[in-house]
Amino acid sequence: MFIPPFVWALHLLACYLTAAIWCAKYSGSAASFNTVRIAIGIYTLLAITVIGYSGWAGFRRHRHLAADLSHNDDTPLDRYRFLGKATFLLAALSTVATLFVAMVALFFGNCD
């Protein structure tokens, strides 16, 4: 359940550090900002893959023995399925947050 937000936080940190270090070292030169965009794209693909796998596992857990999808009973199966649903929803939220972090690279042309 904690993996999707953790991967999003790592993605945010990696993107920020990559852009900050690149701009600190190469801001004055004619170096292309496309290198940072490519790195952020790779980070994003890796993060979305891990988050997607975690979300898929949560969805399968939620649908486990899915004759009835309610979580009204206090049984181990209902708790198991509720945690699966919570994991799936956190994965969806983390996917949106990761994409918003990556979209910033599309709007910046250089470090200035």
C-alpha positions, -999 to 999 in steps of 0.1 A, spaced: 0 0 0 29 24 6 48 15 -26 29 39 -50 33 71 -30 69 61 -22 77 56 -59 61 90 -66 82 107 -40 114 90 -54 104 102 -89 99 137 -77 132 137 -59 150 122 -89 135 148 -113 142 177 -91 178 167 -84 185 159 -121 172 193 -132 189 212 -103 223 196 -109 221 200 -147 211 237 -144 239 243 -118 266 228 -140 255 236 -175 232 266 -173 257 290 -188 267 268 -217 248 260 -249 240 225 -235 206 213 -245 179 209 -219 167 179 -239 190 157 -219 171 165 -187 138 159 -205 150 125 -217 162 116 -181 128 127 -167 110 106 -193 130 75 -183 123 82 -147 86 86 -154 84 53 -174 101 34 -146 79 50 -120 47 44 -139 57 8 -145 63 1 -108 31 20 -97 11 3 -124 23 -31 -112 14 -23 -76 -20 -10 -87 -27 -41 -107 -18 -63 -77 -41 -42 -55 -69 -45 -80 -65 -83 -81 -65 -83 -43 -97 -63 -43 -114 -86 -68 -103 -118 -49 -134 -140 -45 -155 -112 -59 -190 -125 -55 -199 -94 -35 -177 -63 -36 -189 -47 -4 -166 -44 26 -193 -44 53 -182 -74 73 -153 -75 98 -137 -106 83 -101 -112 73 -112 -115 37 -130 -81 37 -99 -64 53 -77 -81 27 -99 -68 -1 -102 -33 14 -65 -30 15 -64 -41 -21 -88 -13 -30 -69 13 -10 -37 2 -28 -54 5 -62 -67 40 -54 -34 52 -41 -17 38 -72 -42 58 -94 -35 90 -74 3 84 -75 1 79 -113 -16 113 -117 9 129 -94 38 114 -113 25 126 -146 21 161 -132 57 161 -120 69 149 -154 48 175 -173 69 203 -159 97 192 -181 76 199 -212 71 236 -203 106 246 -195 129 253 -224 161 260 -205 174 266 -170 169 304 -170 
